[in-house]
Amino acid sequence: MEPTQADFAEIAIRAHLAQFANSADTLAGVHQWWIRWDGLPEHISITERALLRLQADGLVECVSMGGGEVWRLCRARATE
């Protein structure tokens, strides 16, 4: 089966967090800075779908911070 755009985004997010475990960013920030899109970026909903899948897997969490929401490596997982 051919990888989807969400698969591509998920792989990029995993790679970013493997290199920068203390990263935290908004959905827009993850979409713009954590994923190297070929050509023009895909729609932000692709990144959101990938983050929700990673959240379901327990890799990332979305937390309220500074009046907004940021995504980061799940702290429970980071201490394992």
N, CA, C, O and CB atoms as a CASP TS submission, in Angstrom:
PFRMAT TS
TARGET T0000
AUTHOR 0000-0000-0000
METHOD Language model
MODEL 1
PARENT N/A
ATOM      1  N   MET     1       0.847  -1.179   0.000  1.00  0.00           N
ATOM      2  CA  MET     1       0.000   0.000   0.000  1.00  0.00           C
ATOM      3  C   MET     1       0.895   1.246   0.000  1.00  0.00           C
ATOM      4  O   MET     1       1.894   1.300   0.717  1.00  0.00           O
ATOM      5  CB  MET     1      -0.965  -0.004   1.230  1.00  0.00           C
ATOM      6  N   GLU     2       0.537   2.216  -0.790  1.00  0.00           N
ATOM      7  CA  GLU     2       1.291   3.467  -0.916  1.00  0.00           C
ATOM      8  C   GLU     2       1.099   4.332   0.335  1.00  0.00           C
ATOM      9  O   GLU     2      -0.020   4.466   0.831  1.00  0.00           O
ATOM     10  CB  GLU     2       0.849   4.247  -2.184  1.00  0.00           C
ATOM     11  N   PRO     3       2.191   4.918   0.844  1.00  0.00           N
ATOM     12  CA  PRO     3       2.059   5.804   2.012  1.00  0.00           C
ATOM     13  C   PRO     3       1.187   7.016   1.691  1.00  0.00           C
ATOM     14  O   PRO     3       1.219   7.540   0.578  1.00  0.00           O
ATOM     15  CB  PRO     3       3.445   6.270   2.492  1.00  0.00           C
ATOM     16  N   THR     4       0.414   7.448   2.672  1.00  0.00           N
ATOM     17  CA  THR     4      -0.436   8.621   2.498  1.00  0.00           C
ATOM     18  C   THR     4       0.328   9.875   2.918  1.00  0.00           C
ATOM     19  O   THR     4       1.434   9.788   3.451  1.00  0.00           O
ATOM     20  CB  THR     4      -1.747   8.479   3.314  1.00  0.00           C
ATOM     21  N   GLN     5      -0.262  11.021   2.676  1.00  0.00           N
ATOM     22  CA  GLN     5       0.333  12.279   3.112  1.00  0.00           C
ATOM     23  C   GLN     5       0.434  12.313   4.638  1.00  0.00           C
ATOM     24  O   GLN     5       1.402  12.837   5.189  1.00  0.00           O
ATOM     25  CB  GLN     5      -0.495  13.480   2.597  1.00  0.00           C
ATOM     26  N   ALA     6      -0.568  11.753   5.318  1.00  0.00           N
ATOM     27  CA  ALA     6      -0.529  11.706   6.786  1.00  0.00           C
ATOM     28  C   ALA     6       0.597  10.786   7.254  1.00  0.00           C
ATOM     29  O   ALA     6       1.230  11.065   8.272  1.00  0.00           O
ATOM     30  CB  ALA     6      -1.890  11.224   7.356  1.00  0.00           C
ATOM     31  N   ASP     7       0.859   9.699   6.534  1.00  0.00           N
ATOM     32  CA  ASP     7       1.990   8.825   6.865  1.00  0.00           C
ATOM     33  C   ASP     7       3.296   9.605   6.747  1.00  0.00           C
ATOM     34  O   ASP     7       4.159   9.516   7.620  1.00  0.00           O
ATOM     35  CB  ASP     7       2.018   7.577   5.938  1.00  0.00           C
ATOM     36  N   PHE     8       3.437  10.369   5.667  1.00  0.00           N
ATOM     37  CA  PHE     8       4.632  11.188   5.450  1.00  0.00           C
ATOM     38  C   PHE     8       4.817  12.176   6.598  1.00  0.00           C
ATOM     39  O   PHE     8       5.920  12.319   7.127  1.00  0.00           O
ATOM     40  CB  PHE     8       4.538  11.941   4.107  1.00  0.00           C
ATOM     41  N   ALA     9       3.731  12.863   6.986  1.00  0.00           N
ATOM     42  CA  ALA     9       3.792  13.835   8.075  1.00  0.00           C
ATOM     43  C   ALA     9       4.130  13.146   9.398  1.00  0.00           C
ATOM     44  O   ALA     9       4.916  13.669  10.188  1.00  0.00           O
ATOM     45  CB  ALA     9       2.457  14.592   8.194  1.00  0.00           C
ATOM     46  N   GLU    10       3.543  11.983   9.637  1.00  0.00           N
ATOM     47  CA  GLU    10       3.808  11.242  10.872  1.00  0.00           C
ATOM     48  C   GLU    10       5.285  10.846  10.965  1.00  0.00           C
ATOM     49  O   GLU    10       5.895  10.986  12.025  1.00  0.00           O
ATOM     50  CB  GLU    10       2.915   9.986  10.946  1.00  0.00           C
ATOM     51  N   ILE    11       5.850  10.365   9.892  1.00  0.00           N
ATOM     52  CA  ILE    11       7.265   9.982   9.871  1.00  0.00           C
ATOM     53  C   ILE    11       8.142  11.198  10.145  1.00  0.00           C
ATOM     54  O   ILE    11       9.110  11.110  10.901  1.00  0.00           O
ATOM     55  CB  ILE    11       7.641   9.344   8.512  1.00  0.00           C
ATOM     56  N   ALA    12       7.808  12.328   9.536  1.00  0.00           N
ATOM     57  CA  ALA    12       8.581  13.553   9.745  1.00  0.00           C
ATOM     58  C   ALA    12       8.497  14.025  11.197  1.00  0.00           C
ATOM     59  O   ALA    12       9.499  14.464  11.762  1.00  0.00           O
ATOM     60  CB  ALA    12       8.088  14.658   8.806  1.00  0.00           C
ATOM     61  N   ILE    13       7.320  13.941  11.800  1.00  0.00           N
ATOM     62  CA  ILE    13       7.147  14.357  13.190  1.00  0.00           C
ATOM     63  C   ILE    13       7.932  13.432  14.111  1.00  0.00           C
ATOM     64  O   ILE    13       8.596  13.897  15.038  1.00  0.00           O
ATOM     65  CB  ILE    13       5.652  14.364  13.578  1.00  0.00           C
ATOM     66  N   ARG    14       7.861  12.134  13.864  1.00  0.00           N
ATOM     67  CA  ARG    14       8.646  11.185  14.662  1.00  0.00           C
ATOM     68  C   ARG    14      10.143  11.491  14.573  1.00  0.00           C
ATOM     69  O   ARG    14      10.847  11.470  15.583  1.00  0.00           O
ATOM     70  CB  ARG    14       8.377   9.744  14.195  1.00  0.00           C
ATOM     71  N   ALA    15      10.620  11.773  13.368  1.00  0.00           N
ATOM     72  CA  ALA    15      12.044  12.074  13.174  1.00  0.00           C
ATOM     73  C   ALA    15      12.432  13.360  13.898  1.00  0.00           C
ATOM     74  O   ALA    15      13.498  13.438  14.509  1.00  0.00           O
ATOM     75  CB  ALA    15      12.370  12.195  11.673  1.00  0.00           C
ATOM     76  N   HIS    16      11.571  14.356  13.828  1.00  0.00           N
ATOM     77  CA  HIS    16      11.856  15.619  14.509  1.00  0.00           C
ATOM     78  C   HIS    16      11.952  15.406  16.014  1.00  0.00           C
ATOM     79  O   HIS    16      12.870  15.913  16.659  1.00  0.00           O
ATOM     80  CB  HIS    16      10.774  16.663  14.187  1.00  0.00           C
ATOM     81  N   LEU    17      11.017  14.666  16.567  1.00  0.00           N
ATOM     82  CA  LEU    17      11.020  14.432  18.016  1.00  0.00           C
ATOM     83  C   LEU    17      12.178  13.541  18.453  1.00  0.00           C
ATOM     84  O   LEU    17      12.657  13.662  19.580  1.00  0.00           O
ATOM     85  CB  LEU    17       9.703  13.804  18.446  1.00  0.00           C
ATOM     86  N   ALA    18      12.630  12.653  17.583  1.00  0.00           N
ATOM     87  CA  ALA    18      13.791  11.822  17.910  1.00  0.00           C
ATOM     88  C   ALA    18      15.045  12.688  18.021  1.00  0.00           C
ATOM     89  O   ALA    18      15.937  12.403  18.820  1.00  0.00           O
ATOM     90  CB  ALA    18      13.991  10.717  16.843  1.00  0.00           C
ATOM     91  N   GLN    19      15.103  13.739  17.219  1.00  0.00           N
ATOM     92  CA  GLN    19      16.260  14.624  17.237  1.00  0.00           C
ATOM     93  C   GLN    19      16.125  15.745  18.269  1.00  0.00           C
ATOM     94  O   GLN    19      17.114  16.163  18.870  1.00  0.00           O
ATOM     95  CB  GLN    19      16.471  15.219  15.863  1.00  0.00           C
ATOM     96  N   PHE    20      14.897  16.228  18.471  1.00  0.00           N
ATOM     97  CA  PHE    20      14.652  17.362  19.370  1.00  0.00           C
ATOM     98  C   PHE    20      13.540  16.989  20.352  1.00  0.00           C
ATOM     99  O   PHE    20      12.405  17.445  20.215  1.00  0.00           O
ATOM    100  CB  PHE    20      14.269  18.649  18.562  1.00  0.00           C
ATOM    101  N   ALA    21      13.864  16.178  21.317  1.00  0.00           N
ATOM    102  CA  ALA    21      12.860  15.624  22.230  1.00  0.00           C
ATOM    103  C   ALA    21      12.135  16.680  23.057  1.00  0.00           C
ATOM    104  O   ALA    21      11.024  16.431  23.525  1.00  0.00           O
ATOM    105  CB  ALA    21      13.509  14.639  23.153  1.00  0.00           C
ATOM    106  N   ASN    22      12.729  17.840  23.246  1.00  0.00           N
ATOM    107  CA  ASN    22      12.087  18.890  24.045  1.00  0.00           C
ATOM    108  C   ASN    22      11.281  19.873  23.210  1.00  0.00           C
ATOM    109  O   ASN    22      10.847  20.904  23.722  1.00  0.00           O
ATOM    110  CB  ASN    22      13.128  19.643  24.826  1.00  0.00           C
ATOM    111  N   SER    23      11.075  19.573  21.935  1.00  0.00           N
ATOM    112  CA  SER    23      10.305  20.461  21.058  1.00  0.00           C
ATOM    113  C   SER    23       8.853  20.536  21.507  1.00  0.00           C
ATOM    114  O   SER    23       8.280  19.566  22.004  1.00  0.00           O
ATOM    115  CB  SER    23      10.382  19.981  19.601  1.00  0.00           C
ATOM    116  N   ALA    24       8.283  21.706  21.319  1.00  0.00           N
ATOM    117  CA  ALA    24       6.851  21.918  21.537  1.00  0.00           C
ATOM    118  C   ALA    24       6.422  23.027  20.597  1.00  0.00           C
ATOM    119  O   ALA    24       7.090  24.056  20.506  1.00  0.00           O
ATOM    120  CB  ALA    24       6.526  22.278  23.041  1.00  0.00           C
ATOM    121  N   ASP    25       5.315  22.829  19.899  1.00  0.00           N
ATOM    122  CA  ASP    25       4.875  23.840  18.948  1.00  0.00           C
ATOM    123  C   ASP    25       3.380  23.709  18.706  1.00  0.00           C
ATOM    124  O   ASP    25       2.766  22.684  18.998  1.00  0.00           O
ATOM    125  CB  ASP    25       5.649  23.719  17.625  1.00  0.00           C
ATOM    126  N   THR    26       2.820  24.777  18.164  1.00  0.00           N
ATOM    127  CA  THR    26       1.418  24.771  17.777  1.00  0.00           C
ATOM    128  C   THR    26       1.232  23.877  16.556  1.00  0.00           C
ATOM    129  O   THR    26       2.203  23.450  15.930  1.00  0.00           O
ATOM    130  CB  THR    26       0.920  26.207  17.486  1.00  0.00           C
ATOM    131  N   LEU    27      -0.003  23.604  16.232  1.00  0.00           N
ATOM    132  CA  LEU    27      -0.299  22.840  15.023  1.00  0.00           C
ATOM    133  C   LEU    27       0.331  23.515  13.809  1.00  0.00           C
ATOM    134  O   LEU    27       0.954  22.855  12.977  1.00  0.00           O
ATOM    135  CB  LEU    27      -1.825  22.694  14.828  1.00  0.00           C
ATOM    136  N   ALA    28       0.166  24.843  13.712  1.00  0.00           N
ATOM    137  CA  ALA    28       0.735  25.572  12.582  1.00  0.00           C
ATOM    138  C   ALA    28       2.261  25.492  12.581  1.00  0.00           C
ATOM    139  O   ALA    28       2.875  25.364  11.522  1.00  0.00           O
ATOM    140  CB  ALA    28       0.286  27.034  12.615  1.00  0.00           C
ATOM    141  N   GLY    29       2.870  25.567  13.758  1.00  0.00           N
ATOM    142  CA  GLY    29       4.320  25.476  13.855  1.00  0.00           C
ATOM    143  C   GLY    29       4.841  24.109  13.458  1.00  0.00           C
ATOM    144  O   GLY    29       5.836  24.002  12.742  1.00  0.00           O
ATOM    145  N   VAL    30       4.165  23.056  13.925  1.00  0.00           N
ATOM    146  CA  VAL    30       4.545  21.688  13.537  1.00  0.00           C
ATOM    147  C   VAL    30       4.440  21.563  12.022  1.00  0.00           C
ATOM    148  O   VAL    30       5.337  21.028  11.370  1.00  0.00           O
ATOM    149  CB  VAL    30       3.638  20.620  14.248  1.00  0.00           C
ATOM    150  N   HIS    31       3.348  22.057  11.474  1.00  0.00           N
ATOM    151  CA  HIS    31       3.109  21.963  10.035  1.00  0.00           C
ATOM    152  C   HIS    31       4.196  22.698   9.238  1.00  0.00           C
ATOM    153  O   HIS    31       4.660  22.202   8.212  1.00  0.00           O
ATOM    154  CB  HIS    31       1.724  22.535   9.690  1.00  0.00           C
ATOM    155  N   GLN    32       4.587  23.849   9.705  1.00  0.00           N
ATOM    156  CA  GLN    32       5.550  24.663   8.957  1.00  0.00           C
ATOM    157  C   GLN    32       6.998  24.261   9.199  1.00  0.00           C
ATOM    158  O   GLN    32       7.793  24.244   8.259  1.00  0.00           O
ATOM    159  CB  GLN    32       5.374  26.109   9.313  1.00  0.00           C
ATOM    160  N   TRP    33       7.360  23.937  10.442  1.00  0.00           N
ATOM    161  CA  TRP    33       8.769  23.781  10.794  1.00  0.00           C
ATOM    162  C   TRP    33       9.233  22.346  10.993  1.00  0.00           C
ATOM    163  O   TRP    33      10.418  22.067  10.810  1.00  0.00           O
ATOM    164  CB  TRP    33       9.042  24.536  12.022  1.00  0.00           C
ATOM    165  N   TRP    34       8.362  21.440  11.354  1.00  0.00           N
ATOM    166  CA  TRP    34       8.786  20.077  11.657  1.00  0.00           C
ATOM    167  C   TRP    34       8.741  19.171  10.435  1.00  0.00           C
ATOM    168  O   TRP    34       9.376  18.116  10.423  1.00  0.00           O
ATOM    169  CB  TRP    34       7.920  19.497  12.751  1.00  0.00           C
ATOM    170  N   ILE    35       8.006  19.564   9.418  1.00  0.00           N
ATOM    171  CA  ILE    35       7.802  18.695   8.247  1.00  0.00           C
ATOM    172  C   ILE    35       8.393  19.375   7.022  1.00  0.00           C
ATOM    173  O   ILE    35       8.047  20.514   6.710  1.00  0.00           O
ATOM    174  CB  ILE    35       6.282  18.384   8.026  1.00  0.00           C
ATOM    175  N   ARG    36       9.279  18.680   6.334  1.00  0.00           N
ATOM    176  CA  ARG    36       9.866  19.211   5.098  1.00  0.00           C
ATOM    177  C   ARG    36       9.019  18.713   3.920  1.00  0.00           C
ATOM    178  O   ARG    36       9.221  17.617   3.397  1.00  0.00           O
ATOM    179  CB  ARG    36      11.379  18.768   4.940  1.00  0.00           C
ATOM    180  N   TRP    37       8.080  19.548   3.532  1.00  0.00           N
ATOM    181  CA  TRP    37       7.197  19.185   2.426  1.00  0.00           C
ATOM    182  C   TRP    37       7.949  19.330   1.109  1.00  0.00           C
ATOM    183  O   TRP    37       8.743  20.256   0.939  1.00  0.00           O
ATOM    184  CB  TRP    37       5.916  20.063   2.425  1.00  0.00           C
ATOM    185  N   ASP    38       7.700  18.422   0.187  1.00  0.00           N
ATOM    186  CA  ASP    38       8.241  18.556  -1.165  1.00  0.00           C
ATOM    187  C   ASP    38       7.380  19.582  -1.899  1.00  0.00           C
ATOM    188  O   ASP    38       6.191  19.353  -2.120  1.00  0.00           O
ATOM    189  CB  ASP    38       8.264  17.169  -1.926  1.00  0.00           C
ATOM    190  N   GLY    39       7.971  20.694  -2.270  1.00  0.00           N
ATOM    191  CA  GLY    39       7.194  21.736  -2.934  1.00  0.00           C
ATOM    192  C   GLY    39       6.349  22.497  -1.935  1.00  0.00           C
ATOM    193  O   GLY    39       6.800  22.791  -0.828  1.00  0.00           O
ATOM    194  N   LEU    40       5.131  22.817  -2.321  1.00  0.00           N
ATOM    195  CA  LEU    40       4.228  23.547  -1.439  1.00  0.00           C
ATOM    196  C   LEU    40       3.713  22.641  -0.332  1.00  0.00           C
ATOM    197  O   LEU    40       3.479  21.456  -0.565  1.00  0.00           O
ATOM    198  CB  LEU    40       3.056  24.132  -2.233  1.00  0.00           C
ATOM    199  N   PRO    41       3.532  23.188   0.887  1.00  0.00           N
ATOM    200  CA  PRO    41       3.015  22.359   1.980  1.00  0.00           C
ATOM    201  C   PRO    41       1.614  21.839   1.681  1.00  0.00           C
ATOM    202  O   PRO    41       0.825  22.483   0.989  1.00  0.00           O
ATOM    203  CB  PRO    41       3.004  23.152   3.284  1.00  0.00           C
ATOM    204  N   GLU    42       1.331  20.674   2.212  1.00  0.00           N
ATOM    205  CA  GLU    42      -0.015  20.121   2.127  1.00  0.00           C
ATOM    206  C   GLU    42      -0.920  20.905   3.063  1.00  0.00           C
ATOM    207  O   GLU    42      -0.448  21.753   3.818  1.00  0.00           O
ATOM    208  CB  GLU    42      -0.027  18.605   2.479  1.00  0.00           C
ATOM    209  N   HIS    43      -2.208  20.629   3.018  1.00  0.00           N
ATOM    210  CA  HIS    43      -3.165  21.301   3.888  1.00  0.00           C
ATOM    211  C   HIS    43      -2.861  20.959   5.348  1.00  0.00           C
ATOM    212  O   HIS    43      -2.442  19.842   5.647  1.00  0.00           O
ATOM    213  CB  HIS    43      -4.618  20.899   3.521  1.00  0.00           C
ATOM    214  N   ILE    44      -3.066  21.895   6.236  1.00  0.00           N
ATOM    215  CA  ILE    44      -2.747  21.720   7.648  1.00  0.00           C
ATOM    216  C   ILE    44      -3.529  20.563   8.279  1.00  0.00           C
ATOM    217  O   ILE    44      -3.106  20.016   9.298  1.00  0.00           O
ATOM    218  CB  ILE    44      -3.030  23.007   8.404  1.00  0.00           C
ATOM    219  N   SER    45      -4.653  20.190   7.688  1.00  0.00           N
ATOM    220  CA  SER    45      -5.431  19.060   8.212  1.00  0.00           C
ATOM    221  C   SER    45      -4.649  17.743   8.127  1.00  0.00           C
ATOM    222  O   SER    45      -4.897  16.824   8.907  1.00  0.00           O
ATOM    223  CB  SER    45      -6.754  18.930   7.445  1.00  0.00           C
ATOM    224  N   ILE    46      -3.706  17.650   7.181  1.00  0.00           N
ATOM    225  CA  ILE    46      -2.853  16.462   7.062  1.00  0.00           C
ATOM    226  C   ILE    46      -1.989  16.340   8.316  1.00  0.00           C
ATOM    227  O   ILE    46      -1.868  15.261   8.896  1.00  0.00           O
ATOM    228  CB  ILE    46      -1.959  16.537   5.778  1.00  0.00           C
ATOM    229  N   THR    47      -1.393  17.457   8.725  1.00  0.00           N
ATOM    230  CA  THR    47      -0.556  17.470   9.931  1.00  0.00           C
ATOM    231  C   THR    47      -1.397  17.173  11.163  1.00  0.00           C
ATOM    232  O   THR    47      -0.968  16.434  12.049  1.00  0.00           O
ATOM    233  CB  THR    47       0.156  18.829  10.087  1.00  0.00           C
ATOM    234  N   GLU    48      -2.583  17.744  11.219  1.00  0.00           N
ATOM    235  CA  GLU    48      -3.469  17.485  12.361  1.00  0.00           C
ATOM    236  C   GLU    48      -3.823  15.997  12.442  1.00  0.00           C
ATOM    237  O   GLU    48      -3.824  15.419  13.529  1.00  0.00           O
ATOM    238  CB  GLU    48      -4.759  18.335  12.250  1.00  0.00           C
ATOM    239  N   ARG    49      -4.116  15.387  11.317  1.00  0.00           N
ATOM    240  CA  ARG    49      -4.437  13.959  11.280  1.00  0.00           C
ATOM    241  C   ARG    49      -3.250  13.133  11.788  1.00  0.00           C
ATOM    242  O   ARG    49      -3.428  12.192  12.563  1.00  0.00           O
ATOM    243  CB  ARG    49      -4.820  13.526   9.844  1.00  0.00           C
ATOM    244  N   ALA    50      -2.052  13.488  11.350  1.00  0.00           N
ATOM    245  CA  ALA    50      -0.849  12.768  11.789  1.00  0.00           C
ATOM    246  C   ALA    50      -0.640  12.932  13.296  1.00  0.00           C
ATOM    247  O   ALA    50      -0.321  11.961  13.981  1.00  0.00           O
ATOM    248  CB  ALA    50       0.397  13.273  11.022  1.00  0.00           C
ATOM    249  N   LEU    51      -0.814  14.142  13.816  1.00  0.00           N
ATOM    250  CA  LEU    51      -0.651  14.372  15.253  1.00  0.00           C
ATOM    251  C   LEU    51      -1.687  13.594  16.069  1.00  0.00           C
ATOM    252  O   LEU    51      -1.367  13.048  17.124  1.00  0.00           O
ATOM    253  CB  LEU    51      -0.757  15.869  15.563  1.00  0.00           C
ATOM    254  N   LEU    52      -2.905  13.547  15.587  1.00  0.00           N
ATOM    255  CA  LEU    52      -3.943  12.791  16.302  1.00  0.00           C
ATOM    256  C   LEU    52      -3.629  11.300  16.304  1.00  0.00           C
ATOM    257  O   LEU    52      -3.889  10.620  17.297  1.00  0.00           O
ATOM    258  CB  LEU    52      -5.324  13.034  15.667  1.00  0.00           C
ATOM    259  N   ARG    53      -3.083  10.789  15.227  1.00  0.00           N
ATOM    260  CA  ARG    53      -2.681   9.376  15.196  1.00  0.00           C
ATOM    261  C   ARG    53      -1.546   9.126  16.179  1.00  0.00           C
ATOM    262  O   ARG    53      -1.548   8.121  16.889  1.00  0.00           O
ATOM    263  CB  ARG    53      -2.253   8.960  13.772  1.00  0.00           C
ATOM    264  N   LEU    54      -0.565  10.046  16.224  1.00  0.00           N
ATOM    265  CA  LEU    54       0.548   9.898  17.161  1.00  0.00           C
ATOM    266  C   LEU    54       0.076  10.050  18.604  1.00  0.00           C
ATOM    267  O   LEU    54       0.620   9.417  19.509  1.00  0.00           O
ATOM    268  CB  LEU    54       1.644  10.926  16.856  1.00  0.00           C
ATOM    269  N   GLN    55      -0.923  10.878  18.815  1.00  0.00           N
ATOM    270  CA  GLN    55      -1.501  11.023  20.152  1.00  0.00           C
ATOM    271  C   GLN    55      -2.198   9.716  20.562  1.00  0.00           C
ATOM    272  O   GLN    55      -2.071   9.279  21.706  1.00  0.00           O
ATOM    273  CB  GLN    55      -2.505  12.218  20.190  1.00  0.00           C
ATOM    274  N   ALA    56      -2.914   9.110  19.653  1.00  0.00           N
ATOM    275  CA  ALA    56      -3.582   7.834  19.936  1.00  0.00           C
ATOM    276  C   ALA    56      -2.571   6.735  20.245  1.00  0.00           C
ATOM    277  O   ALA    56      -2.862   5.818  21.013  1.00  0.00           O
ATOM    278  CB  ALA    56      -4.460   7.417  18.750  1.00  0.00           C
ATOM    279  N   ASP    57      -1.379   6.825  19.645  1.00  0.00           N
ATOM    280  CA  ASP    57      -0.308   5.863  19.911  1.00  0.00           C
ATOM    281  C   ASP    57       0.447   6.171  21.200  1.00  0.00           C
ATOM    282  O   ASP    57       1.296   5.389  21.629  1.00  0.00           O
ATOM    283  CB  ASP    57       0.662   5.838  18.749  1.00  0.00           C
ATOM    284  N   GLY    58       0.134   7.325  21.823  1.00  0.00           N
ATOM    285  CA  GLY    58       0.791   7.702  23.077  1.00  0.00           C
ATOM    286  C   GLY    58       2.148   8.359  22.899  1.00  0.00           C
ATOM    287  O   GLY    58       2.895   8.494  23.869  1.00  0.00           O
ATOM    288  N   LEU    59       2.488   8.772  21.677  1.00  0.00           N
ATOM    289  CA  LEU    59       3.787   9.397  21.442  1.00  0.00           C
ATOM    290  C   LEU    59       3.775  10.888  21.749  1.00  0.00           C
ATOM    291  O   LEU    59       4.724  11.407  22.338  1.00  0.00           O
ATOM    292  CB  LEU    59       4.216   9.177  20.009  1.00  0.00           C
ATOM    293  N   VAL    60       2.712  11.579  21.357  1.00  0.00           N
ATOM    294  CA  VAL    60       2.629  13.023  21.578  1.00  0.00           C
ATOM    295  C   VAL    60       1.408  13.351  22.422  1.00  0.00           C
ATOM    296  O   VAL    60       0.483  12.553  22.569  1.00  0.00           O
ATOM    297  CB  VAL    60       2.575  13.781  20.236  1.00  0.00           C
ATOM    298  N   GLU    61       1.445  14.571  22.975  1.00  0.00           N
ATOM    299  CA  GLU    61       0.298  15.079  23.712  1.00  0.00           C
ATOM    300  C   GLU    61       0.089  16.537  23.328  1.00  0.00           C
ATOM    301  O   GLU    61       1.018  17.228  22.911  1.00  0.00           O
ATOM    302  CB  GLU    61       0.500  14.926  25.251  1.00  0.00           C
ATOM    303  N   CYS    62      -1.134  16.982  23.476  1.00  0.00           N
ATOM    304  CA  CYS    62      -1.485  18.361  23.217  1.00  0.00           C
ATOM    305  C   CYS    62      -1.800  18.994  24.566  1.00  0.00           C
ATOM    306  O   CYS    62      -2.670  18.515  25.294  1.00  0.00           O
ATOM    307  CB  CYS    62      -2.694  18.477  22.217  1.00  0.00           C
ATOM    308  N   VAL    63      -1.092  20.072  24.899  1.00  0.00           N
ATOM    309  CA  VAL    63      -1.270  20.709  26.203  1.00  0.00           C
ATOM    310  C   VAL    63      -1.558  22.195  26.014  1.00  0.00           C
ATOM    311  O   VAL    63      -1.126  22.815  25.043  1.00  0.00           O
ATOM    312  CB  VAL    63      -0.015  20.506  27.093  1.00  0.00           C
ATOM    313  N   SER    64      -2.303  22.748  26.975  1.00  0.00           N
ATOM    314  CA  SER    64      -2.575  24.183  26.984  1.00  0.00           C
ATOM    315  C   SER    64      -1.345  24.895  27.512  1.00  0.00           C
ATOM    316  O   SER    64      -0.790  24.529  28.548  1.00  0.00           O
ATOM    317  CB  SER    64      -3.833  24.522  27.845  1.00  0.00           C
ATOM    318  N   MET    65      -0.930  25.922  26.781  1.00  0.00           N
ATOM    319  CA  MET    65       0.264  26.649  27.186  1.00  0.00           C
ATOM    320  C   MET    65       0.183  28.068  26.612  1.00  0.00           C
ATOM    321  O   MET    65       0.002  28.248  25.408  1.00  0.00           O
ATOM    322  CB  MET    65       1.565  25.915  26.705  1.00  0.00           C
ATOM    323  N   GLY    66       0.316  29.053  27.470  1.00  0.00           N
ATOM    324  CA  GLY    66       0.340  30.438  26.997  1.00  0.00           C
ATOM    325  C   GLY    66      -0.916  30.869  26.269  1.00  0.00           C
ATOM    326  O   GLY    66      -0.841  31.672  25.339  1.00  0.00           O
ATOM    327  N   GLY    67      -2.057  30.363  26.663  1.00  0.00           N
ATOM    328  CA  GLY    67      -3.313  30.738  26.025  1.00  0.00           C
ATOM    329  C   GLY    67      -3.611  29.991  24.743  1.00  0.00           C
ATOM    330  O   GLY    67      -4.600  30.287  24.072  1.00  0.00           O
ATOM    331  N   GLY    68      -2.779  29.033  24.390  1.00  0.00           N
ATOM    332  CA  GLY    68      -3.005  28.237  23.188  1.00  0.00           C
ATOM    333  C   GLY    68      -2.691  26.780  23.458  1.00  0.00           C
ATOM    334  O   GLY    68      -2.477  26.381  24.603  1.00  0.00           O
ATOM    335  N   GLU    69      -2.666  26.004  22.416  1.00  0.00           N
ATOM    336  CA  GLU    69      -2.357  24.579  22.531  1.00  0.00           C
ATOM    337  C   GLU    69      -1.062  24.279  21.791  1.00  0.00           C
ATOM    338  O   GLU    69      -0.844  24.765  20.681  1.00  0.00           O
ATOM    339  CB  GLU    69      -3.517  23.713  21.975  1.00  0.00           C
ATOM    340  N   VAL    70      -0.210  23.479  22.409  1.00  0.00           N
ATOM    341  CA  VAL    70       1.024  23.050  21.763  1.00  0.00           C
ATOM    342  C   VAL    70       1.124  21.535  21.806  1.00  0.00           C
ATOM    343  O   VAL    70       0.606  20.874  22.707  1.00  0.00           O
ATOM    344  CB  VAL    70       2.253  23.694  22.437  1.00  0.00           C
ATOM    345  N   TRP    71       1.800  21.019  20.812  1.00  0.00           N
ATOM    346  CA  TRP    71       2.056  19.589  20.708  1.00  0.00           C
ATOM    347  C   TRP    71       3.489  19.322  21.124  1.00  0.00           C
ATOM    348  O   TRP    71       4.394  20.088  20.793  1.00  0.00           O
ATOM    349  CB  TRP    71       1.791  19.071  19.269  1.00  0.00           C
ATOM    350  N   ARG    72       3.693  18.234  21.852  1.00  0.00           N
ATOM    351  CA  ARG    72       5.026  17.857  22.312  1.00  0.00           C
ATOM    352  C   ARG    72       5.069  16.357  22.546  1.00  0.00           C
ATOM    353  O   ARG    72       4.042  15.680  22.553  1.00  0.00           O
ATOM    354  CB  ARG    72       5.409  18.622  23.602  1.00  0.00           C
ATOM    355  N   LEU    73       6.282  15.854  22.737  1.00  0.00           N
ATOM    356  CA  LEU    73       6.471  14.461  23.102  1.00  0.00           C
ATOM    357  C   LEU    73       5.733  14.209  24.406  1.00  0.00           C
ATOM    358  O   LEU    73       5.824  15.011  25.335  1.00  0.00           O
ATOM    359  CB  LEU    73       7.983  14.107  23.232  1.00  0.00           C
ATOM    360  N   CYS    74       5.017  13.124  24.483  1.00  0.00           N
ATOM    361  CA  CYS    74       4.262  12.802  25.695  1.00  0.00           C
ATOM    362  C   CYS    74       5.234  12.681  26.862  1.00  0.00           C
ATOM    363  O   CYS    74       6.152  11.861  26.813  1.00  0.00           O
ATOM    364  CB  CYS    74       3.441  11.485  25.516  1.00  0.00           C
ATOM    365  N   ARG    75       5.053  13.472  27.900  1.00  0.00           N
ATOM    366  CA  ARG    75       5.979  13.509  29.026  1.00  0.00           C
ATOM    367  C   ARG    75       6.050  12.169  29.753  1.00  0.00           C
ATOM    368  O   ARG    75       7.121  11.795  30.232  1.00  0.00           O
ATOM    369  CB  ARG    75       5.572  14.601  29.997  1.00  0.00           C
ATOM    370  N   ALA    76       4.959  11.450  29.847  1.00  0.00           N
ATOM    371  CA  ALA    76       4.983  10.130  30.486  1.00  0.00           C
ATOM    372  C   ALA    76       5.897   9.201  29.708  1.00  0.00           C
ATOM    373  O   ALA    76       6.601   8.383  30.300  1.00  0.00           O
ATOM    374  CB  ALA    76       3.558   9.530  30.579  1.00  0.00           C
ATOM    375  N   ARG    77       5.895   9.316  28.409  1.00  0.00           N
ATOM    376  CA  ARG    77       6.734   8.465  27.555  1.00  0.00           C
ATOM    377  C   ARG    77       8.192   8.912  27.604  1.00  0.00           C
ATOM    378  O   ARG    77       9.101   8.085  27.534  1.00  0.00           O
ATOM    379  CB  ARG    77       6.223   8.491  26.102  1.00  0.00           C
ATOM    380  N   ALA    78       8.414  10.224  27.724  1.00  0.00           N
ATOM    381  CA  ALA    78       9.768  10.759  27.724  1.00  0.00           C
ATOM    382  C   ALA    78      10.551  10.327  28.947  1.00  0.00           C
ATOM    383  O   ALA    78      11.781  10.285  28.904  1.00  0.00           O
ATOM    384  CB  ALA    78       9.732  12.260  27.648  1.00  0.00           C
ATOM    385  N   THR    79       9.870  10.006  30.034  1.00  0.00           N
ATOM    386  CA  THR    79      10.558   9.615  31.259  1.00  0.00           C
ATOM    387  C   THR    79      10.781   8.114  31.359  1.00  0.00           C
ATOM    388  O   THR    79      11.388   7.645  32.322  1.00  0.00           O
ATOM    389  CB  THR    79       9.780  10.085  32.452  1.00  0.00           C
ATOM    390  N   GLU    80      10.306   7.364  30.393  1.00  0.00           N
ATOM    391  CA  GLU    80      10.478   5.898  30.416  1.00  0.00           C
ATOM    392  C   GLU    80      11.903   5.518  30.124  1.00  0.00           C
ATOM    393  O   GLU    80      12.234   4.332  30.101  1.00  0.00           O
ATOM    394  CB  GLU    80       9.550   5.224  29.408  1.00  0.00           C
TER
END
